[in-house]
Amino acid sequence: MKKNAFIQILWMGLLAASIISANAQTKVWATGQILSAREHLPMANAVVAFFNNKNKVVDYAITDANGYYTVAIPKNDLHLMRLSGGGFLHQVFSSVGRFVGDITHNVAVPLKAAVNAVTSATESNITDPLSRAGIAAGGSVANRLIDTMSPPSKPKIKFLRKQPGVIVAKVIHRGEADSLTLEHVYWMQQEVYRVRGHTERAITAWLDPIYLSQQGMQPIIENPRYLFFQDATLTPSIATVGTQVTISLKLKLPPSPPVALVVAARNDRTGQIMPLQPAGGDQYTGRFTVTRKYPKNDQVISVLAYPEQPSGPGRDKKVEAAILKAGLWNPKRPFIYNPLLVASRNRADLTLTVVGKLPNF
C-alpha cells in the first residue's frame, strides 16, 4: 500500500514537472505591478485578468504585498511575431523561481498551477476569485474597452490591441475604480534553469505598471515609461566632410529586471551602423566623422536598441540583419515594437544635412 502511494506521488510529481516544462515553452511568464494612480503605492490583493482576442480569460492573478503578480500568457495571445531561430531574446541563467519554479507554491488554484485559467466557479473545486471579483469570461470586456473610447479612437484601440506584446487586462481592487487597459510588454528574455537534471528554457516578460484611480473605468493609453527614446539630438545637424557629429539621447531604463542593451544608429543612405555608449543616468551618446562617403543633402540617422545576445557583448550582425529585414530601421516605414527583436519601444529618427562648405560668420 505504501509502495503504491509512493508510486502515485512520484507519478504526480513527474506529471507536474512535465506540465511545467511543456508550458514553459508555450507560454510567456509575465510579471507586472499594480499601483495607485495618485501616490504610486503598491496595491495588494488586486485581481488582474488577461483576455485574448476572443475575450476569453487566458490567465489571472492576485497581487502580493508589493503589488506584483505573475501570469502565464500563451505566445499567440501576445501577438508575438514568428521569427526564424525563435527571436533574439537576452538570455540569463536562473532558477526562474519567480516564474516557473514557484507557481505550485504561490498559486492556490490547482488548475492554474497547470496553467489552465479558471473562468467560472463550476470549473474549480474552490471559490473562484474571478467569479468573486465579477470578472466575466464573455465578450463584454473588450467591447467595453472600445465603447468607452471616443469614435475617432476606436479604430486606434482595435489596431493597438493586435500589436506585438499587447493584451487586454482588467484589474479590480476594493475601494478603487475598475481598470480596463491595454497592457504592454517592455522587456522579454529567455531564462535557462534546471529541472530534474535537465536544462529547460522559459520565456519571461515584464509588463508596464497599471495604475488604479478613483475615477470611472477608462482605458489607460499612456506613453511607455521604460525603454522609450527621448530628447534625441544631432550636434551639429548640418555638417561638411571632416565634421565630427555627436548623437545624444535619453533612454529610460526599467527598475526591473537588469537589462543588457545594444543601442545603435544607422544612416539610411550609407548603411553605416554606429554603436552608442551609456554616458551616465539615462543618457547615451555616439560620435562619428562625416566622410566623403556621406552623400550631400539630407540623410536620416535612425537609432534603436536591441537585446544583447548571450554569444557575447556588443553588436550582433544576425540581430541587425533581422531588424533590417523587418524594416524597423527604415525611417520611411512605421516602427512597430516587436519585443522578440528589439528592446526600444520607439525609434529616434534624426536628420543630418551634409553640405559642401559652410559660410564663414
N, C-alpha and C positions, 0 to 999 in steps of 0.2 A: 504493500500500500504506500509506504513511504517512498519506495523507488518510483512508483507511478506518479506520485505527486511531484517528486523531484524532476522527472522527465517532463511533466506538464509545465512546470515553472520554467525549465530550461527552454522548452519549445516556445513558450510565450515570450521569453527574453529574446530568443533568436528572431522571432517574428517581428517584435517591436524594433529590433535593430535593423532588420531588412526594410521595414516600412520607413524608418527614419532615413536610412541610406538612400532608398529609392526616391523619397520625396525631396531629399537634399539636392537631387539632380534635376527635378522637375519643377521645384518651387523656388521662389526668391524669398529668403528670410529677411523680412523688412522690419526695421525698428524706427520709432518716432517718439515725439513727446507732445503732450497736451499741456498748454499753458493758459493762464488767464490773460485776457487781452490788455487789461489796464496795468497790472503790476508785473506781468510776465512771470507769475509764480506757478510752480508745477501743480497740476490738478490730479490728485489721487482718486482712484475708484471711478474714473470716467470710462464709459463704454464706447469703443470705437469699432465700427463695422465697415468693411470694404465691399463694394459692389462691382460686378463685371458689367460688360455692355448689355447683358440680358437682364440687368437689375437683380441679380441673384447674389446673396451674401457668399463671398468666397472665403472669408475668414473674419474673425473678430477678436477682441482682447479687452481686458480691463487693466487700466494703468496702475502702476505700482506707486509707492510713496513719493517718488520723484517725477511722476507723471509720464513715465516711459511705458511703452508697450512693444510687443513683438508679435508679428503675424507671419503666416506663410501664404504667399500670393502666387498663383500659377503664372509662369512666364508670359503666357499668351494674354492674360488679363492685364498685364502691364504694357502690352503692345510693343514688346521688345522686338526690334528688327532682327531677322536672322542674318548672321554673318558667318562666313567660312572660318572655321577654326574656333567658333564659339564666342567670338568677341575678343576684345583686348583689355580685360579687366586687370587691375592691380591684384597681385597675389600675395597673400600673407599666410604664415603657418601659425595655426591657432587651434585650441581645443573647441572653438566655436561654442563655448559654454553659454554665451548669452543667446545663442540661436538654437542650433540643432541639439546640442548635447544636453540642454536643460529643459526641453519642452515637457518631458514627462514629469518633471519636478515642479515646474512653475504653473502648469495648466491643470485645472481641476476637472475639466470635461474630458472623459475618456476618448470620445470621438475626435476631439480637437487634437489630442496627443497624437493621433494617427493622421492629422491634417485633413480631417473631413469636417468642415464647418457645420455646426448645428444651426438649423434655420427655423426650427419650431420645437415647441416643448414636447411634442409627441415623438420626436426622433431621439430623445435622450431620457435616461432614467433619472436625471436630476433636474432641478429647476434651471431652465434655460435663461441665461442673462439677456439674450436678445429679446425674447418674449417679455421678460420682466421690464426691459427698457423700452418696449413699444417699438422696436425696430422690425419692420416687416420685410419679408423677402420678395415681395411683389414688385410690380413695375412703377410704383408711385415715387420711389426715391429719386431716380434720375429725372423723371418728368417734373418733379417739384423743383429740382435744381434748375432746370431750363425755364420753367414757368415763372420763377422769381426774378428772372432777368428781364431787362427791357428788350423790346423786339429787335433792335439792332444788335444786341449782344448774344441773342440765342444762337445764330449760326456760328459765332466765335466759340461758344461753350461746346457745341457739338464737335467742332473741329479740334479744340484743345483736349477734349475728353479722349480722343483717339491717338494722341501723340505718345511717343515712346516714354515710358516711365511715369505715366499719368493714370490715376484711378480715382473713382468717386469714393469719398469717405463721409460717413455720418458719425457725429460724436454727440453724446448726451451726458450731462452731469447735473446732479441735483442742485438747484438754485441758479443754474446758468441756462441761457438760451441754447437750444439745439444748434449745432453747426453742421451744415452740408457744404462740402467743399471739394475741389479737385486737388488731390494730393499729388505731389511731385517728388520723384527720386532726385536727390542731389549728389549721391555717390554710391557706386557699386564696386564690390571687389570679390574675388574668389578666395575662400578660406579653405586651407588644407588641414585635415585633422585625422586622427587615428580611431578606428572602430574595430575592436577585437582583432588587433594586429594588422588590419588592412588600412591602406590610405584612401580616404574619401575626400570629395570636394563638395563645397556648398557655395552657392551664390548668395551673398548678403548685400543688403541695401539700407540706406538711411533716407528717411523721408523728412520733408520740411516740417517744422513745428506747426501745430494747429492751435489757434487762439480762440478761446471761448469768451464771448461777451454777453452782457445782459440785454443786448438789443435783440430784435426779432431775427428769425432764421434767415440768413442771406448767404449766398455763396461768397467765399473769400478768394478773390483772384488778385494776388499781390505779386510784385516783383520778387524773384528769388532772393533769399537773404544770403545764401552762400554760393561761392564759385561763380560769381557774376562780375564781368569786367565793368569797370567804371573809370572815368577821368582819363581816358586814353589820349595821348598827345604824341605828335612828332615834332622834334625840335632840331633844326628848323624844318618846316614843311615845304619850303622852296629852296632848292639846292642846286649846285653845279658839281661837275666832276671834281673829286677830291674833297668834298664836304663830308664831315662826319655827322651823322644823324643819330639822335637818341630817341628810342621808343620808351615811353613811360606810361604805366597804367597801374590800376589797383585791382586786386582780385581777393575778395573777402573769403578767407578760409574758414571752414566749419570748426566748431569746438570739438566735434567727434564725428568720425574717427580721425586719427592722424592720416593725412592724405599725402601721396607721393605723386608729384605732377611734373610734366614737361610742358613748359609754356613756350610756344614757338610762333614766329611771324613768317608769312610768305608773301613775296612780291608776285602779284598776279601776272606781270608781263615778263619777268626774267625767270620765274620759278624758283628763285633762291629762297631757302628756308633758313631762318636765323633764330637760335635759341635766346630766350630771355632769362635773366637770373633774378632770384629774390634779392631785394635791396632793403630789407627791414620792414617789419609790420606787414601790411598787405601790398606793399609796393613791389613791382617787377620792372626791370629796365633791360634794354639791349641796345647795342651800338653797331652801326655799320657805316662803311665809307662808300659814297657814290662813285662808281667806276664808269668807264666808257661803255660797259655792257648795259648800263641803265639807259633805256630809251628816253627820248625827250618827251616833255609834257607829262600828263598825269599818269600815275600808276597807283594801284591800291595795295597797301600793306595790311594784310589780314592776320589777326592774332587769335589763336585759340589755345586751349590746354587739353592734354590727354593724359591718361594714367601711365605712370612709369611702369615698365614691364619687369617681371622677375628675372629676365635674362641679363639685366644689367642697368645701371643708372644712365640717364641721358636720353637722347633722341633714339627712336626706333623706326627704321625705314619701312618695315612692314606695316606698322600702325599708320604712318604718314601716307603710305600708298593707299591704304584703305580709306583714310579720310579724304584724300583727293578723289578717289573713285566715287565716294558717296556725295561729292560736291560740296562738302562742308567748308572747304577753303575757298570756294568760288564766290567772290563778292557779288556776282550777278544772280546768285541763287539764294533763296531764304535759308537761314540757318535753323535747322530743326534739331534740337538737342537729342542726342542718342546716347544714353549712359553706358551702352556696351562699347562705345567707340571713342567718345570724347568726355572730358571732365568739366570743361567750362560750359555754363548754361547759355552763353551767348558768344558772339564773335565780334571782336573790335576791328572795324574797317577804317583805316586811316589813309588819306590821300597825300602822296608825295608828288610834287611837281618838280621836274628836272628841267633846267633852262641852260642855255649856252653860256651866258655871262650875266652876273648881277651888276646893276649900275652902282657907281660909287656915290656915297652920300656925304 
